[in-house]
Amino acid sequence: MKDFAAIDFETANGTRSSVCSVGVVIVREGEIVDRFYSLIHPTPNYYAYFCSRVHGLCKEDTEEAPYFPEVWAKIAPKIAGLPLVAHNSRFDEGCLKAVFRTYRLDYPDYTFHCTLTASRRHLRLPNHQLHTVAAACGFDLENHHHALADAEACAAIALKLL
């Protein structure tokens, strides 16, 4: 696969619609051609301790951030016609579908591919967490759980495995 968009969401709490940041990496002809990152005002707007502990974001970080529809309006043209790739795509696709439902937006039936599934199929590793798989694919993931850094790692993995 040489043309795709790698995507990663972080959530504010255990509700899939509570996306609080998104990172997108656009790959064309096997090269990264664009990157996009935004904080998002989550819905529902509360942060669970365990989520903040993972990604470091809190309510103050996203209080003035745009809501999802405004952010997605910037992303949608960038990813038009591209398959989406995520590490553990069930989570990211679930977030995307949930937030589309929350805002009563028509979901365009994006096609998702999963680098977690691909890594389990192709690599013998002690675990298949994003940072472990990224390292095995030669990518140094320095800022794990930052949505853009995770999307960049996912893109690197997809270029190796998909």
Secondary structure, DSSP 8 states (H G I E B T S, - for coil): --SEEEEEEEESSSSTT-EEEEEEEEEETTEEEEEEEEE---SS----HHHHHHH---HHHHTTS--HHHHHHHHHHHHTT--EEETTHHHHHHHHHHHHHHTT-------EEEHHHHHHHH---S---HHHHHHHTT----STT-HHHHHHHHHHHHHHH-
